[in-house]
Amino acid sequence: MAKLRRIVLDVLKPHEPSVIDLSQSISAAKGVDCVDITIVSVDRKVENARITIEGQSLNYDRIKKIINDNGGTVKSIDRASSGAVMSDRKQVEITPE
């Protein structure tokens, strides 16, 4: 099976830990090279975050456990990339005419 190299997650997280602390926790996992967290929306008790994780061989179950251990919940996997070469094609939004 091809190795998982990039995942984009929609995550609901509490305000604490901060995105800095959460990104450092995820990036410490074996196989993770890069973590990017963007806060999409903020509520009184939670934040909706888009988390992009890249590496040579990602373990989704381990990453999900780290997020859960930090009080977060993965709502969905919005993108996944695997294989020998990374595709950096940007998604194109098509609007109906």
N, C-alpha and C positions, 0 to 999 in steps of 0.2 A: 504494500500500500504506500502511496506517495505521502511524504511528510507534510504536515500542516505548517505553513510558513507565515500566514497572516490571518487574523480574525478581527472583525469589527463587532463589538458588542454594545447593545443597548442595556444600560444598567441603572437600576434605582438604588441609590446609596444614601445613608444618613450624612448630615453635614460633617460629622467627624467619623473616621479620619479624613483629613484634608486630601485633595487630589494629589498633592505632593507625596504624602505618606502612602496613599494607596498605590500610586505609580511605582514608588520605590519597593513596596512589598511585592508587586507583580513582577517587576524587573529582576528581582532576586531569584525568581524561579529558574530552574535549569532549562536552557534552550531559548530563553527570552533575550532578545537583543535590544528591543525598543518598545516603549510604552508611551502612548499619547492619549491623554484624557481631556475631553472638552465637556464642560458643563453646558447642557442644552437648555435646562430650565431649573428653577429653584422654587421650592414650596416651603412652608413653615418648618417642616420636619425632615424633608428629603430633597435630594438633587437628582435630576435625570442626567446621566452621563453617557457620552459616546466614547468607548474605549477601543483604541486601535492597538493591537499587539503584533509585533513582528519578531521572527526568529528563524533559526534553521530547522528546528523540530519542536513545535509547540505541543504541549500536553493540555488540551482543553479542560479535562477533568481537574487537573492540578490548579489551573488558572481560576476556574469556577470556584474551587474550594477556598482559594485565597480571597476572592471577592466576598464569598459567603462569610468567611471568618472575620472579615472587616465590616460586617453588617449589611453588605450589599446583596442584591438579587439580580441575576441575569434575566432580563425580560425577553431578549431575543438575540440570535446571532444574525446580524445584518449582512455580513460578508465573510467569506472564507476563501483563502487561496492556498493551493498546495501544488507540489510538483518541483521539478529541478530548477525552474526559472520563475522569477516573480514577474507578474504582469502589472505594470504601472499605468495601464490605460485608465483614463478618467471616465466615470460614468457620464453619459450624455442624457440629459432630460429631454424627452420628446413631448412636445405640446401638440395636441390635436388642432387641426386648422378648421 
